Amino acid sequence: MTKATQLTISASTGEQYPAYVGTDIQEHFSRFWEESVKTPECMVIIDERVEELHTDFLRAQLADSSIDILDWYVVPSGESSKCWSQYQAIVDRALQQGILRTTPVLVIGGGVTGDLGGFAASSIMRGLPLVHWPTTLLAMVDSSIGGKTGINHSRGKNLIGSFYQPKGIWIDSQLLTTLDRRDWYNGISEIIKYSYLADPSIIDTLSQCEVDKLKNNPIPINSLIEKSVRIKANIVAKDAREAGIRAVLNLGHTFGHAMEVMGKYGTLAHGEAVYAGMIAALEASNMLGAQFDMGRILTFKGWYDLHLDDYTNNIDTLIEFMYQDKKSTSDGIRLVLLEDWAAPYVSLVEESLIQKAYERMFEHLS
Ligand SMILES: NC(=O)c1ccc[n+]([C@@H]2O[C@H](COP(=O)([O-])OP(=O)(O)OC[C@H]3O[C@@H](n4cnc5c(N)ncnc54)[C@H](O)[C@@H]3O)[C@@H](O)[C@H]2O)c1
């Protein structure tokens, strides 16, 4: 039997749930389900592309564990699905199908399906049991962990949502073999983030990893996933509702979200915006006294195909979008910065510093 690593995630709000990590771990699914939700049925919310590629495998795994599928809702692939109309369609379907308050919702897909399906699960009948089955690297290392759900608004990303912990997270990295290169690197951005926040050694491992090697070798990727889940879980254990320390997980995100919003979520993928945003955040940190060697993060530049021309001459607009980010306050823009490796802090900063950080980031990436 293939080994699955079992982790326990404990949120500071009191919930505790299992996360199983491994490759080819389907034999463990029945036990996982029993520990998570027990009910032998579910409503599935699934990403369109994952359905195209993996339906037989997924349905067989549920059947082998004697789980009935009450409904199977397919979410069109792409960030634009994190919207009101998809949310409403899921609510309509769940209610039409006679979903009960005890019916688990199994969300299978990347961060988009996870955030959307998680938000629907958190609000239908004031909350249905939720299980995440992440299928992108980004969702495995980040979005499925810790209970943030949400949809976007034209005025900003994730402006509508909830904190809602799942009952369990199933991470089988064999699904990553079908992931596009671009989505591998999107996930890697969040892993780079964890390295700066908590574990400098991760970036050394990453610099030796080409995606083709990772794709065919589950050992390093599972180890990177496990390390990432543990780092995020550690933070969620202290502050599940982002009253304090959890905010550090937004390293690079305030810069990046502004770029995503300005590009109407169609130009840069989330992980690409986060990579660019982290470069700006490191530059801002250096301007305030840190001494990061920018060469370390820039070694990954060639992995990303970033088209930044539309942003370069629009820093003022980006700064306006930063004010609308929900992490900003009435006092100004708050950024996650670093004193050093594994030493993050949050601070209100001057607009001029943000301007300079964006300029340097564009210089690095042009
Ligand atoms: N909730 C959180 O804490 C949190 C944290 C980080 C990011 N996010 C959100 O996550 C989203 C980005 O997630 P993402 O990068 O996973 O994007 P995504 O969900 O759009 O997935 C990326 C692409 O991969 C495809 N895909 C998914 N699984 C696949 C597989 N196994 N094989 C082949 N293709 C597959 C999808 O169809 C899509 O085209 C953003 O909306 C971001 O805001 C949320």
The ligand as an ORCA input file, in Angstrom:
! r2SCAN-3c Opt
* xyz 0 1
  N      -8.375     30.588     -0.130
  C      -7.090     30.861     -0.042
  O      -6.496     30.870      1.062
  C      -6.308     31.147     -1.292
  C      -4.901     31.167     -1.253
  C      -4.197     31.347     -2.453
  C      -4.889     31.522     -3.644
  N      -6.263     31.509     -3.633
  C      -7.010     31.658     -4.880
  O      -6.713     30.552     -5.719
  C      -6.983     30.927     -7.080
  C      -5.872     30.387     -7.980
  O      -5.844     28.993     -7.874
  P      -5.195     28.070     -9.013
  O      -3.892     28.630     -9.403
  O      -5.292     26.690     -8.531
  O      -6.139     28.364    -10.258
  P      -7.311     27.541    -10.952
  O      -8.221     26.957     -9.965
  O      -7.885     28.479    -11.962
  O      -6.548     26.364    -11.699
  C      -5.626     26.682    -12.715
  C      -5.905     25.886    -13.993
  O      -5.581     24.528    -13.785
  C      -6.611     23.685    -14.259
  N      -6.493     22.463    -13.472
  C      -6.828     22.239    -12.191
  N      -6.392     21.048    -11.788
  C      -5.781     20.472    -12.849
  C      -5.116     19.232    -13.064
  N      -4.933     18.356    -12.073
  N      -4.614     18.974    -14.297
  C      -4.734     19.888    -15.299
  N      -5.334     21.073    -15.157
  C      -5.843     21.359    -13.928
  C      -7.868     24.507    -14.077
  O      -8.874     24.095    -14.959
  C      -7.367     25.909    -14.420
  O      -7.387     26.074    -15.820
  C      -7.097     32.433     -7.086
  O      -8.428     32.784     -7.263
  C      -6.617     32.850     -5.711
  O      -7.227     34.014     -5.255
  C      -6.959     31.322     -2.494
*
